[in-house]
Amino acid sequence: MPTTLHTVHGEFTLKRGSIQFDPATGKADGEIAVDATSGESGNESRDKRMHNEILESGRYTEIVFRPDRVIGVVSLSGSSNVQIHGMFNLHGADHELTIPVGIEFSGNTWKGTASFGVPYIEWD
């Protein structure tokens, strides 16, 4: 099927997630998993093709990121911008990925916001 290269924005539902890191060394551990079957781009026919032909989300039901290090300084109060490096498992294969993340601390909780591209042609 012919296609054109373009950027598509979409969302997936978080299944589970936890990241721990050592601020002194940047070493990180944990896992962020999303439900591959929940992906939506706002275009029903494109989403159907994405699930059936590209992600095969019926077979590969999760997309998982496992961090191994945080690059940058995380302020333990207020906001920080860092990069989180790790392995991104998509379609049953691991890929090295560094994700820019905005972090906001409030009390004992934090919120992270990330936006990144997935080079699915390169990743086969």
VEXROTI-698679 format. One record per residue (C-alpha): residue number from 1; residue in three letters; x negated, y negated, z negated. Coordinates in Angstrom, 2 decimals, padded with zeros to 5 digits. Layout:
<zanus>
NUM,ALA,X,Y,Z
...
</zanus>
This chain:
<zanus>
1,MET,000.00,000.00,000.00
2,PRO,-001.57,-003.34,001.00
3,THR,-002.02,-005.91,-001.73
4,THR,-003.48,-009.35,-002.29
5,LEU,-005.81,-010.29,-005.11
6,HIS,-004.10,-012.65,-007.55
7,THR,-003.72,-013.35,-011.26
8,VAL,-000.72,-011.90,-013.06
9,HIS,000.22,-012.80,-016.63
10,GLY,002.02,-010.35,-018.85
11,GLU,002.56,-009.07,-022.35
12,PHE,002.35,-005.74,-024.17
13,THR,003.76,-004.75,-027.58
14,LEU,001.28,-004.19,-030.41
15,LYS,001.48,-000.67,-031.90
16,ARG,-001.15,-001.03,-034.60
17,GLY,-004.20,-003.08,-035.38
18,SER,-006.92,-003.59,-037.91
19,ILE,-010.37,-005.17,-037.61
20,GLN,-013.00,-005.31,-040.33
21,PHE,-016.29,-007.12,-039.98
22,ASP,-019.33,-008.10,-041.99
23,PRO,-019.83,-011.89,-041.71
24,ALA,-023.53,-011.52,-042.55
25,THR,-024.34,-009.14,-039.67
26,GLY,-021.39,-009.52,-037.28
27,LYS,-020.89,-005.74,-037.29
28,ALA,-017.24,-004.89,-036.68
29,ASP,-015.02,-001.84,-036.80
30,GLY,-011.35,-001.09,-036.31
31,GLU,-008.81,-000.67,-033.56
32,ILE,-006.15,-002.68,-031.75
33,ALA,-003.65,-000.52,-029.85
34,VAL,-000.81,-001.63,-027.60
35,ASP,002.02,000.38,-026.09
36,ALA,001.14,000.75,-022.39
37,THR,004.79,001.48,-021.58
38,SER,005.84,-001.93,-022.94
39,GLY,003.96,-004.02,-020.37
40,GLU,006.04,-006.72,-018.69
41,SER,005.02,-009.42,-016.22
42,GLY,008.45,-010.88,-015.54
43,ASN,008.79,-009.18,-012.15
44,GLU,010.72,-005.89,-012.31
45,SER,009.41,-004.40,-009.05
46,ARG,005.79,-005.34,-009.87
47,ASP,006.18,-003.88,-013.38
48,LYS,007.59,-000.62,-012.00
49,ARG,004.59,-000.29,-009.64
50,MET,002.20,-001.22,-012.48
51,HIS,003.60,001.52,-014.75
52,ASN,003.95,004.22,-012.07
53,GLU,000.92,003.68,-009.81
54,ILE,-001.69,001.64,-011.70
55,LEU,-001.44,002.24,-015.45
56,GLU,000.37,005.57,-015.23
57,SER,001.80,004.54,-018.60
58,GLY,003.88,007.71,-018.90
59,ARG,000.59,009.65,-019.02
60,TYR,-001.69,007.05,-020.69
61,THR,000.68,005.64,-023.31
62,GLU,-001.80,003.45,-025.20
63,ILE,-004.32,000.76,-024.37
64,VAL,-006.91,000.49,-027.15
65,PHE,-009.68,-001.97,-028.05
66,ARG,-012.32,-000.83,-030.56
67,PRO,-014.60,-003.70,-031.65
68,ASP,-018.22,-003.20,-032.62
69,ARG,-019.40,-006.78,-033.26
70,VAL,-018.30,-010.38,-033.67
71,ILE,-020.41,-012.98,-031.89
72,GLY,-020.30,-016.41,-033.49
73,VAL,-019.56,-017.81,-036.92
74,VAL,-016.22,-017.10,-038.58
75,SER,-015.16,-019.78,-041.01
76,LEU,-013.37,-018.21,-043.98
77,SER,-010.95,-021.14,-044.04
78,GLY,-009.38,-022.94,-041.11
79,SER,-010.08,-022.06,-037.50
80,SER,-012.99,-020.50,-035.60
81,ASN,-013.70,-019.53,-032.02
82,VAL,-015.74,-016.35,-031.57
83,GLN,-016.23,-013.51,-029.15
84,ILE,-015.43,-009.93,-030.10
85,HIS,-017.37,-007.22,-028.28
86,GLY,-016.31,-003.59,-028.06
87,MET,-014.87,-000.79,-025.98
88,PHE,-011.57,-001.24,-024.14
89,ASN,-009.84,002.06,-023.33
90,LEU,-007.53,001.74,-020.34
91,HIS,-006.12,004.53,-018.20
92,GLY,-008.10,007.08,-020.21
93,ALA,-011.52,005.46,-019.64
94,ASP,-013.71,003.27,-021.87
95,HIS,-014.99,-000.08,-020.58
96,GLU,-017.33,-002.52,-022.33
97,LEU,-015.57,-005.84,-022.94
98,THR,-016.24,-009.13,-024.73
99,ILE,-013.08,-011.06,-025.61
100,PRO,-012.94,-014.75,-026.63
101,VAL,-010.78,-015.03,-029.76
102,GLY,-009.41,-018.00,-031.66
103,ILE,-009.11,-017.16,-035.37
104,GLU,-007.04,-019.01,-037.97
105,PHE,-007.44,-018.15,-041.68
106,SER,-004.71,-018.95,-044.17
107,GLY,-005.09,-017.56,-047.69
108,ASN,-005.84,-013.84,-047.46
109,THR,-004.49,-013.40,-043.92
110,TRP,-005.72,-014.31,-040.48
111,LYS,-004.22,-014.64,-037.06
112,GLY,-006.18,-014.03,-033.87
113,THR,-005.28,-015.25,-030.40
114,ALA,-006.93,-013.84,-027.30
115,SER,-006.50,-014.09,-023.57
116,PHE,-008.67,-012.14,-021.15
117,GLY,-008.73,-010.73,-017.67
118,VAL,-008.71,-007.05,-016.79
119,PRO,-010.81,-006.31,-013.69
120,TYR,-008.76,-003.23,-012.83
121,ILE,-010.19,-002.93,-009.30
122,GLU,-013.76,-002.81,-010.68
123,TRP,-012.64,-000.36,-013.37
124,ASP,-011.01,001.89,-010.73
</zanus>
